[in-house]
């Protein structure tokens, strides 16, 4: 309300036009305030959505980083496993060394398994499978074409995903 309206009311003069203007001013102010509330609610909703998206993105990136670190660590450990397999083959003539190396080898595989890392088993004569095998070389063999002739190193999976492909020699077929 304007000062004039207040003065006229206090002096006893009543002007119906001033009430109409006052109601129109209030209606307009209510519209403006409602629009401000709507804008602020929209900003709040967008801010909440942005915060939620950032949290989801952060969690995914954190999981991806952990998976990357675990995979790289596991690949390094698998190099040790490969060397233990070579030591087992080389020590077959000395039973004491063989037993000791076998115990270490088995323990490492148990630890890997407890972390979700399992060896994929490939044997002589298995059909080559590009989902699990990597061909190192094709060689002449009495086995059918595409059959595994020799396993160079075993493959491993982590939580159902290939961590490392089995490296194999594959038959060119009978010639």
ABEGO torsion letter per residue (X at the ends): XBAAAAAAAAAGBBBAAAAAAAAAAAAAAAAAAAAAAAAAAAAAAAAAAAAAAAAAAAAAAAAAAAAAAAAAAAAAAAAAAAAAAAAAAAAAABAAAAAAAAAAAAAAAAAAAAAGBBBBBBBBGBBBBAAABBBABBBBBABBBGBBABBABBBBBBGGBBABBBBBBBBAEBX
